[in-house]
Amino acid sequence: MRKKWTIGLTSASLALVLAACSDTADPVDGTDENESSDLTLEEVYEKSVQAGEDISSMEAVIQMNQNLTIPGEEMEMKTNSTIDMDMVLEPLALYQKVETTGEGMMESEEAMTVESYLTEDGFYMYDAASEQWTKLPKEMSDEIIQLSNSQNQPNEQLKALEPFMEDFSFEQDDSSYILTLNASGEKFSEFLIEQASETMPDLGMGMSAEELFKDTQFEDVMYEIEIDKETFLPSRLDMDMTMIMTMQGESLEIEQQSETVYENFNTIDEITVPQEVLDSAVETQG
């Protein structure tokens, strides 16, 4: 009897998953009926992953806001960053400009600007405060390459979310499919630890992600992905996340919101470090 119950429950669970993935997208208010699509979530996901395999380059603009607070103490640090990025995938090369403003941690309220190039020539960074280009050690280049491969490529983000396809809500407007995932709770813990360790690698201080986040609660975690109806390429990725980290009896609350807009796919042939940067950069030691 127990075996029959087990088989029955497994079959019912599988049926629910298949039903969720085979639903068509609900039109949001204002969607033109003539623009509605009958594709299922599973079909859109597969087409998007396949389209992503053909990405050779892209541009992205990332807006990121982060708020760190220590409960019970009058300590709060806020940062707002705008990241403009050009990226070529094979071989990986980046140009990135980051403008950051902050409260509670920066001496000046003026934006801090950092430019950087990452190519086969190495990793070069410009500090506006010192007005100097620096060439960083190879081990840092390797770390940035690993981070960029996993974090900035939309196709890799989609693949990482595949185990949770049945948990997405699925909507559409005239031009996009809209996939939304509320990922709070124990079910998503391992995935969220991996994501957090990638977006904040410098917090580790030599600790593994499992050690660093073992006493972390993830609350109010949300992913929203827009996929273009014509190209099936992601056009936008929003992520909101609240973490409460406990270390040595003290708590730290981190709220992070990011919005990434992808555009101009496959329009960049190569990214090169300007000759004046190669000539003027000061090489640092690891």
C-alpha positions as CSV (number, residue, x, y, z in Angstrom):
1,M,0.0,0.0,0.0
2,R,2.8,2.4,0.9
3,K,4.5,1.8,-2.4
4,K,1.2,2.6,-4.3
5,W,0.8,5.9,-2.3
6,T,4.4,6.8,-3.1
7,I,3.9,6.2,-6.8
8,G,0.7,8.1,-6.8
9,L,2.2,11.1,-5.0
10,T,5.2,11.1,-7.3
11,S,3.0,11.0,-10.4
12,A,0.8,13.8,-9.0
13,S,3.8,16.0,-8.3
14,L,5.2,15.4,-11.8
15,A,1.8,16.2,-13.3
16,L,1.7,19.5,-11.4
17,V,5.2,20.4,-12.6
18,L,4.4,19.6,-16.2
19,A,1.2,21.5,-16.0
20,A,2.9,24.6,-14.5
21,C,5.5,24.6,-17.3
22,S,2.9,24.0,-20.0
23,D,0.8,27.0,-19.2
24,T,0.8,29.9,-21.6
25,A,1.7,33.4,-20.4
26,D,-1.0,35.5,-18.7
27,P,-1.3,38.9,-20.5
28,V,-0.7,41.8,-18.2
29,D,-3.1,44.8,-18.3
30,G,-3.0,46.7,-21.5
31,T,-1.6,43.8,-23.6
32,D,-2.9,43.8,-27.2
33,E,-4.7,40.5,-27.9
34,N,-3.1,40.4,-31.3
35,E,0.3,40.4,-29.6
36,S,-0.5,37.5,-27.3
37,S,1.6,34.3,-27.6
38,D,0.5,30.7,-27.1
39,L,4.0,29.5,-26.2
40,T,4.4,27.7,-22.9
41,L,6.9,28.6,-20.2
42,E,8.9,25.5,-21.1
43,E,9.0,26.5,-24.8
44,V,10.1,30.0,-24.0
45,Y,12.8,28.9,-21.7
46,E,14.2,26.4,-24.2
47,K,14.1,29.0,-27.0
48,S,15.8,31.6,-24.8
49,V,18.6,29.2,-23.7
50,Q,19.1,28.2,-27.3
51,A,19.2,31.9,-28.5
52,G,21.7,32.6,-25.7
53,E,24.2,30.1,-27.1
54,D,24.7,32.4,-30.1
55,I,25.6,35.5,-28.1
56,S,29.1,36.6,-28.9
57,S,29.0,40.1,-27.3
58,M,26.6,42.5,-25.6
59,E,26.2,45.7,-23.7
60,A,24.6,46.0,-20.3
61,V,23.7,48.7,-17.9
62,I,23.3,47.7,-14.2
63,Q,21.7,49.8,-11.5
64,M,22.6,48.4,-8.1
65,N,21.5,49.7,-4.7
66,Q,22.8,48.2,-1.4
67,N,21.9,49.0,2.2
68,L,23.8,47.5,5.1
69,T,22.5,47.9,8.6
70,I,23.4,46.4,12.0
71,P,20.2,45.7,14.0
72,G,20.1,47.5,17.3
73,E,22.9,49.9,16.3
74,E,22.7,53.3,14.6
75,M,24.9,52.2,11.8
76,E,23.8,52.2,8.2
77,M,25.7,52.2,4.9
78,K,24.1,52.8,1.6
79,T,25.7,52.6,-1.9
80,N,24.1,53.3,-5.3
81,S,26.1,52.1,-8.3
82,T,25.6,52.5,-12.1
83,I,27.7,50.0,-14.1
84,D,28.1,50.4,-17.9
85,M,29.6,47.3,-19.4
86,D,30.7,46.1,-22.8
87,M,31.4,42.4,-23.0
88,V,32.9,40.0,-25.6
89,L,32.5,36.3,-24.6
90,E,35.1,34.4,-26.6
91,P,37.8,35.1,-25.6
92,L,36.3,36.9,-22.6
93,A,37.0,40.7,-22.6
94,L,35.4,43.5,-20.7
95,Y,35.2,47.2,-20.6
96,Q,33.4,48.6,-17.5
97,K,32.7,52.0,-16.0
98,V,31.3,52.1,-12.5
99,E,30.0,55.2,-10.8
100,T,29.2,54.8,-7.1
101,T,27.7,57.2,-4.5
102,G,27.2,56.3,-0.9
103,E,26.1,57.4,2.6
104,G,27.7,56.4,5.8
105,M,30.9,55.0,4.3
106,M,32.2,57.5,1.8
107,E,33.9,60.7,2.8
108,S,32.4,62.6,-0.2
109,E,28.9,62.5,-1.6
110,E,30.3,62.9,-5.0
111,A,30.3,59.9,-7.3
112,M,33.4,57.7,-7.2
113,T,34.2,56.5,-10.8
114,V,36.3,53.5,-11.7
115,E,37.0,52.3,-15.2
116,S,38.5,48.9,-16.0
117,Y,39.5,46.8,-19.0
118,L,39.9,43.0,-18.9
119,T,41.5,41.4,-21.9
120,E,44.2,38.9,-22.8
121,D,46.6,41.8,-22.0
122,G,45.6,41.7,-18.4
123,F,43.3,43.5,-16.0
124,Y,43.6,47.3,-15.9
125,M,41.8,49.7,-13.6
126,Y,41.7,53.5,-13.4
127,D,41.3,55.3,-10.1
128,A,39.9,58.8,-10.7
129,A,41.1,59.9,-7.2
130,S,44.8,59.2,-8.0
131,E,44.4,59.7,-11.8
132,Q,46.4,56.6,-12.4
133,W,45.9,53.4,-14.4
134,T,47.0,50.2,-12.6
135,K,47.6,46.7,-13.9
136,L,46.4,44.2,-11.3
137,P,47.9,40.7,-10.6
138,K,47.0,37.8,-12.8
139,E,45.2,36.0,-9.9
140,M,42.8,38.9,-9.7
141,S,42.2,38.7,-13.5
142,D,41.3,35.1,-13.1
143,E,38.9,35.8,-10.3
144,I,37.2,38.6,-12.3
145,I,36.9,36.2,-15.3
146,Q,35.3,33.5,-13.2
147,L,32.9,36.0,-11.7
148,S,31.9,37.6,-15.0
149,N,31.3,34.2,-16.6
150,S,28.8,33.2,-14.0
151,Q,27.2,36.5,-13.0
152,N,27.1,38.7,-16.1
153,Q,26.1,36.3,-18.9
154,P,22.3,36.1,-19.1
155,N,22.4,32.6,-20.5
156,E,24.3,31.3,-17.5
157,Q,21.7,33.0,-15.2
158,L,18.9,31.3,-17.0
159,K,20.5,27.9,-16.8
160,A,21.1,28.4,-13.1
161,L,17.4,29.0,-12.5
162,E,16.3,25.9,-14.5
163,P,15.6,23.7,-11.4
164,F,13.0,26.2,-10.3
165,M,11.0,26.6,-13.5
166,E,7.8,25.2,-12.0
167,D,8.0,28.0,-9.3
168,F,8.0,30.9,-11.8
169,S,4.9,33.0,-12.6
170,F,4.6,33.5,-16.3
171,E,3.2,36.7,-17.9
172,Q,3.5,38.6,-21.2
173,D,3.0,42.1,-22.6
174,D,3.1,43.2,-26.2
175,S,6.9,42.7,-26.6
176,S,8.1,40.5,-23.8
177,Y,7.6,37.4,-21.7
178,I,7.9,38.1,-18.0
179,L,9.2,35.4,-15.7
180,T,9.0,36.1,-11.9
181,L,10.4,33.9,-9.1
182,N,9.9,34.5,-5.4
183,A,12.9,32.5,-4.1
184,S,12.7,33.0,-0.3
185,G,12.7,29.9,1.9
186,E,14.6,26.8,2.6
187,K,14.0,25.2,-0.8
188,F,16.2,27.9,-2.5
189,S,18.9,28.1,0.3
190,E,21.7,26.3,-1.6
191,F,21.1,28.3,-4.8
192,L,20.9,31.6,-2.9
193,I,24.2,30.9,-1.1
194,E,25.9,30.3,-4.4
195,Q,24.4,33.5,-5.9
196,A,25.4,35.6,-2.9
197,S,28.9,34.3,-2.8
198,E,29.3,35.3,-6.5
199,T,27.8,38.8,-6.1
200,M,29.8,39.5,-3.0
201,P,33.0,37.5,-3.3
202,D,35.2,39.8,-1.3
203,L,33.3,39.3,1.9
204,G,34.7,35.8,2.2
205,M,38.1,36.7,3.8
206,G,39.4,33.3,3.0
207,M,36.2,31.5,4.1
208,S,34.2,29.2,1.9
209,A,30.7,30.3,0.8
210,E,29.2,27.6,3.0
211,E,31.0,28.9,6.1
212,L,30.3,32.5,5.4
213,F,26.6,32.1,4.8
214,K,25.8,29.1,7.1
215,D,24.0,31.3,9.5
216,T,22.3,33.5,6.9
217,Q,18.6,34.0,6.4
218,F,17.4,34.9,3.0
219,E,14.2,37.0,2.9
220,D,12.1,38.7,0.2
221,V,14.2,37.3,-2.6
222,M,12.8,38.0,-6.1
223,Y,14.0,37.5,-9.7
224,E,12.2,39.0,-12.6
225,I,13.3,38.3,-16.2
226,E,12.0,39.9,-19.4
227,I,12.6,37.9,-22.6
228,D,12.1,39.6,-26.0
229,K,9.4,37.9,-28.0
230,E,11.2,38.3,-31.3
231,T,14.7,37.3,-30.4
232,F,14.1,35.3,-27.2
233,L,17.1,37.0,-25.7
234,P,16.8,38.4,-22.2
235,S,16.3,42.2,-22.2
236,R,16.1,42.8,-18.5
237,L,17.0,41.0,-15.2
238,D,15.8,42.4,-11.8
239,M,16.9,40.9,-8.5
240,D,15.9,42.0,-5.0
241,M,17.4,40.2,-2.0
242,T,17.5,40.7,1.7
243,M,20.0,38.8,3.8
244,I,20.4,38.7,7.5
245,M,23.9,37.4,8.3
246,T,24.9,36.3,11.8
247,M,28.6,36.1,12.6
248,Q,30.1,35.7,16.1
249,G,26.8,36.6,17.7
250,E,26.2,39.8,15.7
251,S,23.8,40.4,12.9
252,L,24.2,42.3,9.6
253,E,21.3,43.0,7.4
254,I,22.0,43.5,3.7
255,E,19.3,44.7,1.3
256,Q,20.3,44.6,-2.4
257,Q,18.3,45.6,-5.5
258,S,19.7,45.3,-9.0
259,E,18.3,45.9,-12.4
260,T,20.3,44.8,-15.5
261,V,19.3,46.0,-19.0
262,Y,20.9,44.0,-21.9
263,E,21.1,45.5,-25.3
264,N,23.1,45.6,-28.6
265,F,23.8,41.8,-28.7
266,N,26.5,40.7,-31.1
267,T,27.5,44.2,-32.2
268,I,31.0,44.3,-30.6
269,D,33.9,42.7,-32.5
270,E,36.6,43.1,-29.9
271,I,37.6,45.0,-26.8
272,T,41.2,46.3,-26.7
273,V,43.1,48.2,-24.1
274,P,44.1,51.6,-25.4
275,Q,47.8,52.1,-26.0
276,E,48.0,55.0,-23.6
277,V,46.7,52.8,-20.9
278,L,49.2,50.1,-21.6
279,D,52.0,52.7,-21.6
280,S,51.0,54.5,-18.4
281,A,49.7,51.6,-16.1
282,V,51.6,50.9,-12.9
283,E,51.8,47.2,-12.2
284,T,50.9,46.1,-8.7
285,Q,52.1,43.0,-6.9
286,G,49.8,40.3,-5.6
